[in-house]
Amino acid sequence: MKRVNHLSAFVASPENLRLAFWKARKGKSHAKEVMAYRVNLQANLVQLRNQILTGLVDVGHYRFFKIFDPKERQICASAFSEQVLHHALMNTCHDYFERVQIYDSYACRTGKGTYAAIGRAKKFTRKCDWFLKLDVRKYFNSVSHDVLQGQLARMFKDYRILEIFEKIIASYRVQSGCGLPIGNLTSQYFANHYLSGLDHYVKEVLRIKAYVRYMDDMILWHNDKAMLIQARDAIRYYVRTKLRCELKPALLNRSVRGLPFLGYVLYPHYVTLSQRSKTRFIKKMCELENRYRSGDWCEATCQRRLFPLLAFVRYADSRIFREKLLMRIQGQLA
């Protein structure tokens, strides 16, 4: 692919920066940092424009906190001014990241997402006898800065954009030269792009037709078990030598035994919730009911939190599970 040049002027345009601000404030309009930025919006955007055009961007101001759902992770919330910068960059660079993605990459992409990935995986699970599930050990923490910067340099030619990308990447590390902060918009693009070369390797060199990737979760299907074993060894070597990462132990099994993927277990003709998803749903439903009864949350708040929970479990064949849980909650609160 031909490298892209002359993007920094588009990133720094007043129209793009204003759009970036409105995107960055979505869902947090009343946060103190956002309101303070908005008070002097024009001056802040002019300052950001100058930083982009000179390459002297101010990055690396993170606020760290942990979440425990569905597992423990450290989230890095960048300063709001940096979030505006990230949106400004990706407003312009989005299409170029999209160009290198294969059809069956589903994380952090418009029109894709969890349910699209599950739908595609269901199709392959019905068609193929065997599956191979792979994922990268501590993925975000193990992304190599040098490898990532080399990938970006093969896609972008604008030295100013590359300079800003380099500063954002270098602003966080878990160990020397490794790591992306979970929670940044740029991290989502970088992490998804990091494995795009592997996607093409699987599809074009290994010739695996049935393949789905959601971030670092990769599933391959085939009717020949030996083909998947060969693919597993080739991918492990590629990940270790080209990307400087390590895979977790692979899961190779028959499709009829059930494929665990994104909180579900996929069988050829039906889908169930994983045990972790069931436990999480029960916990969330009990919390929601208790908060409503105690008056901590109003009905509108409960409905807003309930809808995504129900959407998730309804995607599986879970009617009996939901009915039993509802009876249990009602019995406890009677």
N, C-alpha and C positions, 0 to 999 in steps of 0.2 A: 504494500500500500504506500502511495506517495505521501511523504511527510507534509504536514500542514503548517503553513507559515502565516504571518501577519494577522494574528488573533488578538494581540494585547490591546489594540485600539478598540476592538469590539467589546472585549471584557470591560474596559474602562469607560465605555460610553455612558453618558448620563442616563439614558433610557434603560440600559442593562443594569446599572447600579441601583436605580430606583426599583426595578422589578426584583432584583436580588433582595433588597430590603423587605419588600412585601412578602416574599417567600420565606425569608428567615424569621419574620415576626409571626407567622401563622401558628396559631395555637398558644401563643404566649404574649399577646398584646399588652397584658396588664403587668408583666414582669418589670421590676424596677429598672433593670439594665436596658430593656427595650424602650421603655418610656423615656429614659434619659437620652438614649440615642436619637429618638424621634424629636425631642425638643429642639435639638440642633441638627436636624436631618441634613439640610443642604450643606452645612459646613462639614459634617462627617463624611458625606458622600464625595465632596470635593477633595477632602484629605485622602480618602481611600483611592480615588482616581489617581491622584499624584503618586501614591505609594505603588500602585500597579504599574504606572508608566515608567517609574524609576526603578522598580524592583525592590524598593525598600519597605516591604510589607512587614507589619508587626504581628508575629504569630507565636504560638506556644503558650498562651495564657489559658491553662486548663483548670477546670474544677473537677476533682475526682470524687466519685461515689460508687458504691457497690449496689448491684441488684441481685436478687436470689431467685428470679423467676424467668425461665425454668431452671437455670443453674446459676451459680455464683459467677458474676462477671464484674470487672471494673470498668465503669463508664467514664469517659473523658469528655466533659462538656466544655467546648471552647468558648471564649469570650464572644459576645454577640457581634462585635465588629468583625471578628474572624468568620463567623457564620455568614455574614453578608458577603465577605470576600469569597467564601467557598461557593455560595450560590452564584455569584457573578462569574466565577470560573466555569462552573458546570453548565450554566445557561448557554454558554458559548461552545464549550468542549463536549457537551453531551453527545451530539451526533457523531463525533469522531470516535468516541468510546464505543458507541453502538455499532459502528461499522465493522469492528473486529469480533463482535460477539456472534456465536453460532445461534441458531434458532432455539436450541434446547438448553440455553442458559437462562435461568429464571429469577435470580435474586436481583432486587433493586433495579428493575427495568419496567418501564411503562408497558402495560398490557400483559405482563407476566405475573410473577408472584407465587405464593404458596399454593393456591388452589389450581392454578394453571399447571404447576409442576406436578402436583398430585394427579391431575387428570391425565397428563401425558404418561406418567409412571404407571397408572392403572392400565392404560392401553398396552404398554410393553409387557406388563406382568401377565396379562391375558394371553399374549402372543408367544412368549418365550418360556422355556422350561427352567432356565437358570438365571440367577442374578448375582452380581458382584457389587457390594457396597464399600466405598472407600471414602475416607475423609482425612484431612491433614491435622496432625497433632498440634494443638495450640496455634491455630492458623494465624490469627491477627498478630500474635506475638512473634511469630517466626518469619514474617515477610521480610526479605532482605532489601534494605534500602538501595544497595548498589544494583541489584537485579531489577528492581522496580524502576529506578531512574533510567537504566538502560532500555527497558521496554518503552518508557514514555519518550525517550529520545528517538526511538525508531518510529514513533507515531507523530510527534510534533517537531517542527523545525524552529518555531518562534523562540528565540533564546530567552526572552523576558518571561514567557509562560513557563518554560522549563526551569528558570531560576526560581520563580515563585513556587512551583511544585516541589523543587528541591528543598526550599526552606520549610515548607509545610511538612514534608516527610521527615526532615532532620529535627523538627521541633519535638519529636516524641521518640523514645526508644525504650525497650525492655532490657535489652542487652546491647553491646556494641554493634551498631549498624543494623539492628533488627527491630521490627515492631510498628504496628499502626494503631492509633487510638480508636477504640470502639466508641462510636457515637458521632463521629464527624461525617459530614456528607462526602468530603473528598475521600475518606477512608473506604466508604462503600464502593465508590467508583474504582479506587486503586485496587482494593482486594478482589473485586469481581474481574477486573482486567488482568490481574496477576496470573490467573489460571486460564486465560483465554487461549494462550498458545498451547496449553495442554489439551484444551477442547479440540482444537484443530488437529493435533497429533492423534487423538483418539479416533476422530472421525475420518481423517484423511490418510493417515499412515497405518494405524491398526485396523482400520476399516470396520469399526464397530458402529452399526447403524442405529441400534437401540441404546441411547445414551441420554441421560439427563443430569444436569448439574444445578444445584442451588447453593451458591457461594462455594464452600469447600466440600459439601456433600455431593459425591459423585456416584451414580448408579449406572452400571452396564448390564445389559441383558443379552443372552444368546442361548441357542438350543444346544450348543456344544460346550460342555464344561471345560474341556481342555483349552478352548479358545479364550475363555475368561481367565484361566490360570496364566496363560501366556501374556494376556493383556495386563493382569495384575503386576507381574514381574516387570514388564516394560514401563508401566506407569510409575511404579516405585522407583525405578532407576532414573526416569525423566525428572520426577519431583526432587530426588536427592541431588542430581547433578546439575540440572538446569535452573531449579528454583531454590535450592539449598534448604529444603524443608523435608520433613519426615511424615510418612503416612502412619496412621494408627493400624492395628491389626485388621486385615480385611475380613469382611463377612461374605462368604460364598455359600449359596444355598439354593435349593429348589424353590421356585416361585410358589408352589403349593404350601410351603412351610411358612410363608408370610414374610414380607419385606418391611422392616421398620424404617419409616421415612417421614420427617417433618411432623412428628407427633401422632402419626397414624401407623397402622400395620396393614399393608396391602396384600390381598390375596387375589387370585385370578378372577373371582366373581363377586367379591365383597370387600369392604373396608371396615376395620375396627379402630377404635382409639387405642393408643399405647397405654400401658399401665401408668406411666408418668403423666400422660394427658388426663386420664381419669382422676388421678389423685389431685392434680392441679385444678380441674374443673370442680370437684367436690369442695376443695378449699375455698375457691373463689365464690361459689354459690352460697356456702355457709356464711362467709364474710359479708356478702351482699345482703343476705337476709337479716343478719344480726345488726348491720349498720342501719338498715331501713327500720327495723323494729325499735332500735334505740333512738332514732331520730337524727343520727349523724349525717345520713344521706337522704335527700328528698327523693320523691318518686322519679323525677326527671333524671337525676344523677344515676339512680339505680338502672333505669332503662338504658341510658347511654352506655353503662358498663356491661349490661346484660346482653345486648344485641351481638357484639363480637364473640362473646362466649358461646352463645347459642349457635351462631353461624359456624363456629369451629366444630362443635360436636355434631351438628346436623349433617355435616359433610360425610360423616361416617355412618354406618348402620348401627345407630346408638339409641333407638327409641326405647327399648326395654331398660337400658341403663338409665336414661333420663327419667323415666317414669318411676323407677325404684328410688332414685335419689330424691325426687320431689316428695314421694311418700315419706321417706326417712326424715327430710327436713321438716315437713309439716308435723310429723309425730314428735320430733324433739321440741318444737315450739308451741305445741298445743297446750 
